[in-house]
Amino acid sequence: MLEILRSNDPTIIAFATALLRGEDIEVFVMDVHMSGLEGSIGILPRRLMVRRDEAAAADVVLRDNDLPVSKWT
């Protein structure tokens, strides 16, 4: 799996997840429960992971919607 997006903003994570799932791209959100450890202040970013063979397609979907993309290559 490759990281395709990293953000502290839960709305960006939710939007990106919905876009990718809408394109039948498997996505896994990591670090969701880290807020319990940090005290819910939102300093630890969440990461969206996709399968290596779907990373290029995920990159296109996110860029087409003006979302930040992690450098995965």
Secondary structure in CASP SS format (residue, H / E / C, confidence):
PFRMAT SS
TARGET T0000
AUTHOR 0000-0000-0000
METHOD secondary structure of the structure
MODEL  1
M C 1.00
L E 1.00
E E 1.00
I E 1.00
L E 1.00
R E 1.00
S E 1.00
N C 1.00
D C 1.00
P H 1.00
T H 1.00
I H 1.00
I H 1.00
A H 1.00
F H 1.00
A H 1.00
T H 1.00
A H 1.00
L H 1.00
L H 1.00
R H 1.00
G H 1.00
E C 1.00
D C 1.00
I C 1.00
E C 1.00
V E 1.00
F E 1.00
V E 1.00
M E 1.00
D C 1.00
V H 1.00
H H 1.00
M H 1.00
S H 1.00
G H 1.00
L H 1.00
E H 1.00
G C 1.00
S C 1.00
I C 1.00
G C 1.00
I C 1.00
L C 1.00
P C 1.00
R E 1.00
R E 1.00
L E 1.00
M E 1.00
V E 1.00
R C 1.00
R H 1.00
D H 1.00
E H 1.00
A H 1.00
A H 1.00
A H 1.00
A H 1.00
D H 1.00
V H 1.00
V H 1.00
L H 1.00
R H 1.00
D H 1.00
N C 1.00
D C 1.00
L C 1.00
P C 1.00
V C 1.00
S C 1.00
K C 1.00
W C 1.00
T C 1.00
END
